[in-house]
Amino acid sequence: MQKLGKIFMLVLVMTMLATFFAACESNEADKSTSQAISTTENKEPEIDPKQASGTIELWVNPAGFQSDDLQTAWVQTAIDEFNMSYPNMKVNITVLPWADSATKKQLVMSTGKGVPDAMYTFPEEMATFAANDQLVPLDDYFAEEMSDLIGVPDSSYNGKLYIAPVLLATYGMVYNADILAKIGWDKNKLPTTLEEYDKFLELSKEKDYQSYIQNNLYDNLSGFSSVLWSKDTDYITLDKGQVEVGKDNVEFKTLYTYLKSWVDKGYTPMDSVTNVGSAPSAAGIGDFYAGKLASIYLSGIQIKDEKLQKAPFDWVIGPALKFDDTAKSVGIDIVGGFMIPKASKNVEATAELLKIMTNKEHGSAFALGTGYMPTRKSAGNVFTGLKGYDQLADIYANYDEVRGVIHPVVSADFNPILQIRQKIMLGKSSVEDGLEEMKDTLQKDLDKVNSSK
């Protein structure tokens, strides 16, 4: 009996264990099934492009084409290619005048009404919307294209890509090669530092030649941001949000001392200080085209000018200046492209459209129509028939860094900064006092912005 009792107890225990493990397996199976269902439910369903339908609202700004019709035709060629994959998606193009652009974008983004699927933008504008979490990150959509893109840093915010770049404005120091020969300067070894450029100006003046030094513009348009950025300093740094201009900043004091000396020594025409505008004065450009100036800082668009292309002298393009030989080389650019608001109902399809619009083929067509450089490295120099662009493309390919974005407070304080600079150049303020005045002005406005957040 005792033996039978032990056998019974053993069978009972084995039965209980079997039941327990069966229950565990059932629970694990239920858990796995539940996780699978949850994963499936959280994943956005993949839509066959052939079956996708709807309308993409695309807002573009005038970008340099000779007419809005030509720009619309450029967009339409990309749409035609897009419709080969998305035959049931319609794209409406709206050309938004610059005068109404900022106000209209802010209105639709703040109200959420009438928000388009994609809008043309630039880094400073994009950053405002990205900071408010109103844009779709494009990294995953452009993952395969990322290594070929130019302008990614300025197209990004907090490490995420928010602009599909299509426009790259470039700049270069253009030198009269005939004057270089007269002063004994090798045109294949153009100045790269402040000290070298100062020597070039001195030798040019000895032969009665001046250079147009753009003192009337903020540094990212005049070329001098490259000097500051080469040593990782700026009026207000983007990464730290700190005001760094001032009498104790070596780079600023050195740069402004050079600028002031170039005016005092007559190395540059006085209208380079007093002219008001967003480009060199008409007189300055005209004098360079006539062979009267040794150098001038121009954009890629200006290099395309027929008068320069047919100038009666040889000319070459040099790099943006850096602080000294120990500094990195930094090229200055202005990036433009398209952003996708989170309010878009057609994110996947819109991203595919933007990939096509900004690819090598259509991006090159955009460049040829506007005079800007392509934003794809693989495009190379598309202006094979124009002098200078091969040099410009090579220069930008060899910079250590290319950037163009400035702090929004600095952008808002353009005029005060330029007025203080003019006082320094005209001897109405010392370099140190002027730099301190800039520092106080920017710090005051930065504090206002920070306190309002």
C-alpha positions as CSV (number, residue, x, y, z in Angstrom):
1,M,0.0,0.0,0.0
2,Q,2.8,2.4,0.9
3,K,4.4,1.6,-2.6
4,L,1.1,2.3,-4.4
5,G,0.8,5.6,-2.4
6,K,4.2,6.7,-3.4
7,I,3.4,5.9,-7.1
8,F,0.2,7.8,-6.8
9,M,1.9,10.9,-5.4
10,L,4.6,10.7,-8.1
11,V,1.9,10.6,-10.8
12,L,0.1,13.5,-9.2
13,V,3.2,15.7,-9.0
14,M,4.1,14.9,-12.6
15,T,0.6,15.8,-13.7
16,M,0.7,19.1,-11.9
17,L,4.1,20.0,-13.4
18,A,2.8,19.1,-16.9
19,T,-0.2,21.4,-16.3
20,F,2.1,24.2,-15.0
21,F,4.5,24.1,-18.0
22,A,1.6,23.9,-20.4
23,A,0.1,27.0,-18.9
24,C,3.4,28.7,-19.1
25,E,3.8,27.8,-22.8
26,S,0.3,29.1,-23.4
27,N,1.0,32.4,-21.6
28,E,4.2,32.9,-23.6
29,A,2.4,32.1,-26.8
30,D,-0.3,34.6,-25.9
31,K,2.3,37.2,-25.0
32,S,4.2,36.7,-28.3
33,T,0.9,36.9,-30.2
34,S,0.0,40.1,-28.3
35,Q,3.5,41.6,-29.0
36,A,3.2,40.7,-32.6
37,I,-0.3,42.3,-32.8
38,S,1.0,45.4,-31.0
39,T,4.0,45.7,-33.3
40,T,1.8,45.4,-36.3
41,E,-0.6,47.9,-35.0
42,N,2.1,50.5,-34.2
43,K,3.8,50.2,-37.6
44,E,2.6,52.5,-40.3
45,P,1.0,50.4,-43.1
46,E,3.0,50.4,-46.3
47,I,1.0,51.8,-49.2
48,D,1.6,50.6,-52.7
49,P,2.5,53.8,-54.7
50,K,0.3,52.7,-57.5
51,Q,-2.7,52.6,-55.2
52,A,-1.9,55.8,-53.3
53,S,-4.2,58.7,-54.1
54,G,-4.7,62.2,-52.9
55,T,-3.3,65.7,-53.5
56,I,0.0,67.2,-52.5
57,E,0.1,70.9,-52.0
58,L,3.5,72.3,-52.8
59,W,4.5,75.9,-52.0
60,V,7.6,77.3,-53.8
61,N,9.2,80.7,-53.6
62,P,10.8,82.5,-56.6
63,A,14.3,81.1,-56.6
64,G,16.1,82.9,-59.4
65,F,14.5,81.6,-62.6
66,Q,13.9,84.2,-65.2
67,S,10.1,83.8,-64.7
68,D,7.7,82.0,-62.4
69,D,6.6,80.0,-65.5
70,L,10.1,78.6,-66.0
71,Q,10.3,77.6,-62.3
72,T,6.9,75.9,-62.5
73,A,8.0,74.0,-65.6
74,W,11.1,72.8,-63.7
75,V,8.8,71.5,-60.9
76,Q,6.5,69.9,-63.4
77,T,9.3,67.8,-64.9
78,A,9.9,66.3,-61.4
79,I,6.1,65.8,-60.9
80,D,5.9,63.9,-64.2
81,E,8.6,61.5,-63.0
82,F,6.9,61.3,-59.6
83,N,3.6,60.3,-61.2
84,M,5.3,57.4,-62.9
85,S,5.4,55.8,-59.5
86,Y,2.4,57.6,-58.0
87,P,0.0,57.8,-60.9
88,N,-3.0,58.7,-58.7
89,M,-1.4,61.5,-56.7
90,K,-2.1,65.1,-57.9
91,V,0.4,67.9,-57.1
92,N,-0.7,71.5,-56.9
93,I,2.0,74.1,-57.3
94,T,1.7,77.5,-55.6
95,V,4.3,80.2,-56.2
96,L,4.4,82.2,-53.0
97,P,5.8,85.8,-53.4
98,W,8.6,86.6,-51.0
99,A,6.7,89.6,-49.7
100,D,3.9,87.4,-48.3
101,S,5.9,84.3,-47.7
102,A,6.9,84.5,-44.0
103,T,3.6,85.8,-42.8
104,K,1.6,83.2,-44.7
105,K,3.8,80.3,-43.5
106,Q,3.6,81.5,-39.9
107,L,-0.2,81.9,-40.1
108,V,-0.9,78.4,-41.4
109,M,1.6,76.7,-39.1
110,S,0.2,78.5,-36.1
111,T,-3.5,77.8,-36.9
112,G,-3.0,74.4,-38.5
113,K,-5.4,75.5,-41.3
114,G,-4.4,75.3,-44.9
115,V,-1.0,73.8,-44.1
116,P,0.6,72.6,-47.4
117,D,2.4,69.2,-47.7
118,A,5.8,70.9,-48.5
119,M,7.1,74.4,-48.4
120,Y,10.3,76.1,-49.7
121,T,12.3,77.4,-46.8
122,F,15.8,78.4,-45.5
123,P,17.7,77.3,-42.3
124,E,16.7,80.2,-40.0
125,E,13.0,79.9,-40.9
126,M,13.1,76.1,-40.6
127,A,14.7,76.2,-37.2
128,T,11.7,78.1,-35.8
129,F,9.3,75.4,-36.9
130,A,11.6,72.5,-36.0
131,A,12.0,73.9,-32.4
132,N,8.2,73.8,-32.1
133,D,8.2,70.1,-33.3
134,Q,6.1,71.0,-36.4
135,L,8.2,69.4,-39.0
136,V,8.9,65.8,-40.2
137,P,12.5,64.6,-39.9
138,L,13.8,63.6,-43.3
139,D,16.8,61.5,-42.3
140,D,15.1,58.1,-42.9
141,Y,13.7,59.2,-46.3
142,F,17.0,60.5,-47.5
143,A,19.2,57.8,-45.8
144,E,20.6,56.6,-49.1
145,E,21.2,60.1,-50.4
146,M,22.8,61.6,-47.3
147,S,26.4,61.0,-48.3
148,D,25.8,62.8,-51.6
149,L,24.1,65.8,-50.1
150,I,25.8,69.2,-49.7
151,G,24.5,71.6,-47.0
152,V,23.4,69.0,-44.5
153,P,24.6,70.9,-41.4
154,D,22.6,74.0,-42.4
155,S,19.6,71.8,-43.4
156,S,19.5,70.2,-40.0
157,Y,18.3,71.1,-36.5
158,N,19.5,69.4,-33.3
159,G,21.1,66.7,-35.4
160,K,18.0,65.9,-37.6
161,L,17.5,66.7,-41.3
162,Y,14.5,68.9,-41.9
163,I,15.3,70.5,-45.3
164,A,15.6,68.7,-48.5
165,P,18.3,71.0,-50.0
166,V,18.1,72.1,-53.6
167,L,19.8,75.5,-53.6
168,L,23.4,76.2,-52.7
169,A,24.6,79.8,-52.9
170,T,28.4,80.0,-53.1
171,Y,30.9,82.7,-52.8
172,G,34.5,83.3,-53.8
173,M,37.2,86.0,-53.8
174,V,37.7,86.9,-57.5
175,Y,41.2,88.2,-58.4
176,N,42.3,90.1,-61.5
177,A,45.0,87.8,-62.7
178,D,46.6,90.5,-64.9
179,I,47.1,92.6,-61.7
180,L,48.4,89.5,-59.9
181,A,51.1,89.3,-62.6
182,K,52.0,92.9,-62.2
183,I,52.5,92.7,-58.5
184,G,54.4,89.3,-58.8
185,W,51.8,87.1,-57.1
186,D,51.4,83.5,-58.3
187,K,47.7,83.1,-59.4
188,N,47.9,79.4,-58.4
189,K,48.8,80.4,-54.8
190,L,46.1,82.8,-53.8
191,P,45.8,84.2,-50.3
192,T,44.2,81.9,-47.7
193,T,44.8,83.9,-44.4
194,L,44.2,87.4,-43.2
195,E,48.0,88.0,-43.1
196,E,48.4,86.8,-46.7
197,Y,45.5,88.9,-48.0
198,D,46.9,92.0,-46.1
199,K,50.2,91.5,-48.0
200,F,48.3,91.2,-51.3
201,L,46.5,94.4,-50.6
202,E,49.7,96.2,-49.8
203,L,51.4,95.1,-53.0
204,S,48.4,96.0,-55.0
205,K,48.2,99.5,-53.5
206,E,51.9,100.0,-54.4
207,K,50.8,99.6,-58.0
208,D,47.9,102.0,-57.4
209,Y,45.2,99.2,-57.3
210,Q,42.5,98.9,-54.7
211,S,40.3,95.9,-53.8
212,Y,36.6,96.1,-53.0
213,I,36.3,94.9,-49.4
214,Q,32.7,94.5,-48.5
215,N,32.5,96.4,-45.2
216,N,28.8,97.3,-45.6
217,L,27.5,93.8,-45.2
218,Y,27.2,91.3,-42.5
219,D,30.1,88.8,-42.5
220,N,28.3,85.8,-44.0
221,L,27.7,87.9,-47.2
222,S,31.0,89.8,-47.1
223,G,33.2,86.8,-46.6
224,F,34.5,87.5,-43.1
225,S,32.4,85.0,-41.3
226,S,34.9,82.4,-42.7
227,V,37.6,84.1,-40.6
228,L,35.6,83.8,-37.4
229,W,34.2,80.4,-38.1
230,S,37.7,79.1,-38.9
231,K,38.5,79.5,-35.2
232,D,35.0,78.4,-34.0
233,T,33.8,81.8,-32.8
234,D,31.0,84.1,-33.9
235,Y,29.0,87.1,-32.7
236,I,26.6,84.7,-31.0
237,T,27.6,81.0,-31.2
238,L,24.9,78.7,-32.5
239,D,25.8,75.7,-30.4
240,K,26.2,77.5,-27.0
241,G,24.0,80.5,-27.6
242,Q,26.7,82.8,-26.2
243,V,27.8,86.3,-27.2
244,E,31.5,86.1,-28.1
245,V,32.1,89.4,-29.8
246,G,34.0,91.9,-27.7
247,K,37.4,93.5,-27.1
248,D,38.8,90.5,-25.4
249,N,38.1,88.1,-28.3
250,V,41.4,87.8,-30.2
251,E,39.8,86.8,-33.5
252,F,37.3,89.7,-33.5
253,K,39.9,92.3,-32.4
254,T,42.4,91.0,-35.1
255,L,39.8,91.0,-37.9
256,Y,38.4,94.5,-37.1
257,T,41.9,95.9,-36.7
258,Y,42.7,94.6,-40.2
259,L,39.5,95.9,-41.7
260,K,40.1,99.4,-40.1
261,S,43.7,99.5,-41.4
262,W,42.6,98.6,-44.9
263,V,40.2,101.6,-45.0
264,D,42.8,103.9,-43.4
265,K,45.5,102.9,-45.9
266,G,43.3,103.3,-48.9
267,Y,43.3,99.7,-49.8
268,T,39.5,99.8,-50.5
269,P,37.2,102.4,-52.1
270,M,35.2,104.4,-49.5
271,D,31.9,103.3,-50.9
272,S,32.7,99.8,-49.7
273,V,32.0,101.3,-46.2
274,T,29.2,103.7,-47.0
275,N,27.2,101.8,-49.7
276,V,23.9,100.5,-48.5
277,G,22.6,97.2,-50.0
278,S,22.9,93.5,-50.1
279,A,25.8,93.4,-52.7
280,P,28.8,95.4,-53.7
281,S,28.0,98.8,-55.0
282,A,27.3,99.2,-58.7
283,A,30.4,101.4,-59.0
284,G,32.5,98.7,-57.3
285,I,31.3,95.9,-59.5
286,G,31.7,98.1,-62.6
287,D,35.3,99.1,-61.6
288,F,36.2,95.4,-61.2
289,Y,34.7,94.5,-64.5
290,A,36.6,97.3,-66.1
291,G,39.9,96.0,-64.7
292,K,40.4,98.8,-62.2
293,L,40.3,96.7,-59.0
294,A,42.6,93.9,-57.9
295,S,39.9,91.8,-56.1
296,I,36.3,91.6,-55.1
297,Y,34.1,89.1,-53.2
298,L,31.3,87.8,-55.4
299,S,28.6,85.2,-55.2
300,G,28.2,82.4,-57.7
301,I,25.3,84.2,-59.3
302,Q,27.5,87.3,-59.9
303,I,30.3,85.2,-61.3
304,K,27.8,84.0,-63.9
305,D,27.3,87.7,-65.1
306,E,28.0,88.0,-68.8
307,K,30.0,91.2,-68.2
308,L,32.5,89.3,-66.0
309,Q,32.5,86.3,-68.3
310,K,33.5,88.6,-71.1
311,A,35.8,90.8,-69.1
312,P,38.9,92.2,-71.0
313,F,41.3,90.6,-68.5
314,D,42.1,87.2,-67.1
315,W,40.7,86.4,-63.6
316,V,40.7,83.6,-61.1
317,I,38.8,82.6,-58.0
318,G,40.3,82.1,-54.6
319,P,39.0,80.6,-51.3
320,A,37.4,82.3,-48.4
321,L,39.9,83.6,-45.9
322,K,40.7,81.8,-42.6
323,F,42.3,83.4,-39.5
324,D,45.7,81.9,-39.8
325,D,47.6,78.8,-40.9
326,T,46.5,76.8,-37.9
327,A,42.8,77.4,-38.5
328,K,40.5,75.2,-40.5
329,S,39.1,76.3,-43.9
330,V,35.4,77.2,-43.9
331,G,33.3,78.0,-47.0
332,I,30.3,80.2,-46.7
333,D,27.0,79.0,-48.3
334,I,23.3,79.8,-48.2
335,V,21.0,76.8,-48.4
336,G,17.5,76.6,-49.6
337,G,15.1,73.7,-49.9
338,F,11.9,72.1,-48.9
339,M,10.4,71.1,-45.5
340,I,7.4,68.8,-44.7
341,P,5.0,70.0,-41.9
342,K,3.8,67.3,-39.6
343,A,0.3,68.4,-40.6
344,S,0.8,66.8,-44.0
345,K,-1.5,63.9,-44.8
346,N,0.8,62.6,-47.5
347,V,4.2,62.4,-45.8
348,E,5.5,59.3,-47.6
349,A,4.5,60.5,-51.1
350,T,5.7,64.1,-50.4
351,A,9.1,62.8,-49.3
352,E,9.4,60.8,-52.5
353,L,8.5,63.9,-54.6
354,L,11.2,65.9,-52.8
355,K,13.8,63.2,-53.4
356,I,13.1,63.5,-57.1
357,M,13.0,67.3,-57.1
358,T,16.4,67.5,-55.4
359,N,18.2,64.6,-57.1
360,K,21.2,64.9,-59.3
361,E,19.2,65.3,-62.5
362,H,16.5,67.8,-61.4
363,G,18.9,69.5,-59.0
364,S,21.3,70.2,-61.8
365,A,18.4,71.6,-63.9
366,F,17.5,73.9,-61.0
367,A,21.1,75.0,-60.8
368,L,21.3,75.8,-64.6
369,G,18.0,77.7,-64.4
370,T,19.0,79.8,-61.4
371,G,22.8,80.0,-61.4
372,Y,23.2,78.4,-57.9
373,M,25.3,75.3,-57.3
374,P,23.7,71.8,-57.1
375,T,23.3,70.3,-53.7
376,R,24.5,66.9,-54.8
377,K,28.2,66.1,-54.9
378,S,27.7,63.7,-57.8
379,A,26.5,66.6,-59.9
380,G,29.9,68.1,-60.1
381,N,30.3,71.3,-62.1
382,V,27.2,71.7,-64.2
383,F,28.3,75.1,-65.6
384,T,30.9,73.6,-67.9
385,G,30.5,76.5,-70.4
386,L,31.1,79.2,-67.8
387,K,34.4,80.4,-66.6
388,G,35.1,80.1,-62.9
389,Y,32.6,77.5,-61.9
390,D,35.1,74.7,-62.1
391,Q,37.3,76.6,-59.7
392,L,34.4,77.3,-57.4
393,A,33.3,73.7,-57.4
394,D,36.8,72.5,-56.6
395,I,37.3,75.1,-53.8
396,Y,34.0,74.0,-52.1
397,A,34.9,70.4,-52.4
398,N,38.1,71.0,-50.5
399,Y,36.9,73.2,-47.6
400,D,37.2,71.5,-44.2
401,E,33.7,72.8,-43.5
402,V,30.8,74.6,-45.3
403,R,28.2,76.5,-43.4
404,G,26.1,79.7,-43.5
405,V,23.6,79.8,-40.7
406,I,23.9,82.6,-38.1
407,H,22.1,83.0,-34.8
408,P,18.6,84.6,-35.2
409,V,19.4,87.4,-32.8
410,V,22.4,88.4,-34.9
411,S,20.2,88.2,-38.0
412,A,17.7,90.5,-36.3
413,D,20.4,92.9,-35.3
414,F,22.0,93.3,-38.8
415,N,21.5,97.0,-38.9
416,P,22.8,97.9,-35.5
417,I,25.9,95.8,-36.1
418,L,26.6,97.4,-39.5
419,Q,26.1,100.9,-38.0
420,I,28.6,100.2,-35.3
421,R,31.0,98.7,-37.9
422,Q,30.7,101.8,-40.0
423,K,31.6,104.0,-37.0
424,I,34.7,101.9,-36.5
425,M,35.7,102.1,-40.2
426,L,35.2,105.9,-40.3
427,G,37.2,106.5,-37.1
428,K,34.1,107.5,-35.0
429,S,34.7,104.7,-32.6
430,S,37.8,102.7,-31.7
431,V,37.9,98.9,-32.5
432,E,37.7,98.0,-28.8
433,D,34.8,100.4,-28.0
434,G,32.9,99.3,-31.1
435,L,33.3,95.6,-30.3
436,E,32.1,96.2,-26.8
437,E,29.1,98.2,-28.1
438,M,28.2,95.2,-30.4
439,K,28.6,92.9,-27.4
440,D,26.2,95.0,-25.2
441,T,23.7,95.3,-28.0
442,L,23.6,91.6,-28.8
443,Q,23.6,90.5,-25.1
444,K,20.7,92.8,-24.3
445,D,18.6,91.4,-27.2
446,L,19.6,87.8,-26.5
447,D,18.5,88.2,-22.9
448,K,15.1,89.5,-24.1
449,V,14.7,86.4,-26.3
450,N,15.8,84.0,-23.6
451,S,13.5,85.6,-21.0
452,S,10.5,85.3,-23.4
453,K,10.8,81.6,-23.9
